[in-house]
Amino acid sequence: MTSAGSDAEDGPSLVEMFETHAGNKSDKWSHYPEIYERHLAKFLGEPVNLLEIGVFNGGSLQIWRNYFGADAKIVGVDIDPTTTLMIEDEAEIVIGDQADTAFLESLKTRMPRLDVVIDDGGHKAHQQIATFEALYPHLAEGGVYIVEDLHTSYWPHFGGGFGRESFIERSKRLIDLLHEWYWYNPSFNTYIVPPAERPQAMPAGDFAKSTFGLHFYDSMLVIEKRTQTEPWLRLYGQVSRDEVLKKRAQRALDEDNDPDIP
């Protein structure tokens, strides 16, 4: 089922691939394919290294292979040994527990470079958190980390519920960490100074320094990993606010003194 990979202009979109997929079943919420395409299309034509946790029927692994093409490295992880029977040559299947830190370490050895991680595994908070803590630091520059089915953070039989340590609650903390640059410098004036001209570096943790953005969708979080420099409040353009007001005032004065203007 391999191909040369999809092309946004010549081939079907990822959404269309999901809609027309005739291989093994893949159970994904209907709004997921559009989100995937929004964040993963940039890897088309590249030898992307993709890890999906949660194989089940193997249908999504077949779709990833068709979408990214023969040069992609596609690896699926599942705790159920029978999932190795679901597909043939579309992907490599690794059996293990996503909450097992030793197993997660072995994944990093197996995949020295990780461009995309899709956590569609057990959906329990301790599994999602353990996987994120182990694999996000290992994600390559420009990589994308996706956690699916976050609605389970509200379902008691997945260990979820308001006030409990769910992945939704953990991701709220990630919002704070993304903005750590601003915790200790509560003044716009600090950020107007170019980073290279500041007397000392701004304190911030690894997450703020390595994360470009958090994208929240219904039941899904997409995290973009990209090295960040200290935030800089740059001034674009040449004309200041005071100059604009001065010109406006002068124009009004000229109009008042113009005898030809009634």
Steps between C-alpha positions, in 0.01 A plus 500: 500500500796729472514793263726789419308716743216744466541838333277788605459606136499172310372237742217461746506694824544318828133564575410332171732211580316433823163535329588255220719258697410142408758318711489405866258694715617812681278654764567873515263782591373665185676834559844341555615463134473873438714569808757241395531659158534849643802401707657209311488613136835673544666156518386396152795410281726460803633177657278553803530281809152443645407310815136421571410352836190285471475268200169315544395408142801666339295713261658832590849357449397407146374852443822656632699282263290603202513864599873532576629244253770235487776715654315548827581291806168400657497324837194393697496412870241286673476290815304226319727249321227411248536845341813370326261300279305808390736628233775372273770736373330835560663555841706343774304390808660509844329336797526675834331702774497875440502563876822299543792744514753231407297413191475866404876533531541204265280679246740792499784261425295338223410838351794739550302765313131560561314753286142411588351332807129415505375374835184303428578234759327415825362854556558483875672795665796310641568350156472831314712686754772234517522486120514877465765543769721238334452577131442875468860585596611244239288655223706653220519870425190592301321191626132461584362325806129405498294370790159369396169431673547747783129475581601196706645752746139552609396133511533323836560154352817642339606656828373839391271757656516862612769560758686179418851475355391456140696589188269797451613629840861428406459690174366804688830505681676487163330830411666654804838349410474630143478851647777459759695779331252748646482375858783715635494811277160670526580798277469562127819708516704189577399337173558802274874457548642258239605172666865545399513836680350386830733497800408142584301211358138460600426198717281236337475123505555244227136494393486874430832485320402210276129550428347722233135439574220300657194444281187385683217337309200296607661195664846569356813692588768569237837627620754652262861461604732775382789675673395838635711803578412754764181688408558837340239772466621634167389826345404464133456798270648852515229741611425531871161567657609849606604582143163386366313718752726795425431469128127472564507811717698696242260392226202616705673834570578550131139427409376751758725770351416422137257767371389271217360244744152603619 
